[in-house]
Amino acid sequence: MGMKPGSDAAQPMLTTADAVLQQAIAARAFPCAAYGIWLQGRVVATGATGRFTYEADAPPAQPETIFDLASVSKVVATTAMAMRLWERGLLDLEQPVSTWLPEFAASGDAAREAVTVRMLLAHSSGLPAHARLWEMCATAEQMIQACMQMPLEAAPGTRALYSDIGFILLGILLERVTGERIDAFCEREVFRPLGMEHTRFLPPAAWRDAIAPTQIDETLRRRVIQGEVQDENCWRMGGVSGHAGVFGTVPDLLRFAACILQLGHPLFEACTIEQFTQRDAMVAGSSRALGWDTPSTPSSSGQYFSAHSAGHLGYTGTSLWLDFEKDLAIVLLTNRTYPGNGSEGISKAIQNVRPHFHDAVFADLRCGGISF
């Protein structure tokens, strides 16, 4: 089904949702934001507010502004690649990771040999959440070696812990399955078929002025980070990794969302979407599906997404949430890491904004006469 343009004059006024974002900008939660809503077969609203930076003369954000998607890359690229390979019979979710990555279990540790592809996707491998590998590794090859040797923090399949390390390894595994880099595969097999013209790893220099900056890096790269990935581990790996690195826009992510909701381009079979977006039952109480997350209590998706929903967040302040019962998708893209990265206040600010924004969207849609 084709997508109606978000500038349709009939789109509802999202006054409450806009106010949430404007208040967040005033509180310096982020300099700018763009958003879009897909509902029951069409785009019903897109918008943007703020400027690329807090400077008065900075470019204003547009719905088409390109953002560093951070960990939303995990679903639009890495998980999408896994979905394509699984439905073609090229990826066995129950296969040990060591089948494709023998270096991962080179020590002969039985626990490492028990880690499966499913566990990497469901964040139940026992690998740690994060490591500042860029500080100890000078090359992509050293980064890969460090991930292969990363000690497990829990027995595989016993704990759900969101792990960048696991998705770095998953990206490498998928590249070995296909014999090509994840960026090339996703461009040909995901982004291009869906018409995601401004979504890719390693955006070209010509895109730079349309990309919201994410950081003034005063320690590692010593420059404004704009048009290159903010995540330091991904940057050290050359800007292409399973855990981060994709840049994209609201319209492109709405195309992707429509595909997953099975209301857009039929890229995936229905059984594939169901397999990857339902909660994985291995770890009791985990909200994780395969690559995707589902609403927990409380959830960044707010109060009104149904239990049959899936989504993902990104460290730079991005998010994508889909509700399969309501045929609804909400995209929110921000550059909340600008100008400084990693402070506790910045993290709390975006954590507060996300559920309030999603709840406000529901309120605005209902005020506009849209029922679910």
Buried (B, 14 or more C-beta within 10 A) or exposed (E): EEBBEBEEEEBBEBEBBBBBBEEBBEEBBBBBBBBBBBBEBBBBBBBBBBBBBBEEEBBEBBBBBBBBBBBBBBBBBBBBBBBBBBBEEEBBBEEBBBBBBEBBBEEEBEBBBBBBBBBBBBBBBBBBEEBEBBEEBEEBEBBBBBBBEBEBBBEBBEBBBBBBBBBBBBBBBBBEBBEEBBBEBBBEBBBEBBBBEBBBBBBEEEEEEBBBBBBBBEEEEEEBBBBBBBBBBBBBBBBBBBBBBBBBBBBBBBBBBBBBBBBBBEBBEEEBBEBBBBBBEBBEEBBBBBBBBBBEEEBBBBEBBEEBBBBBBBBBBBBBBBBBEBBBBBBBBBBBBBBEBEEEEBBEBBEBBBBBBBBBBBBBBEEBEBEB
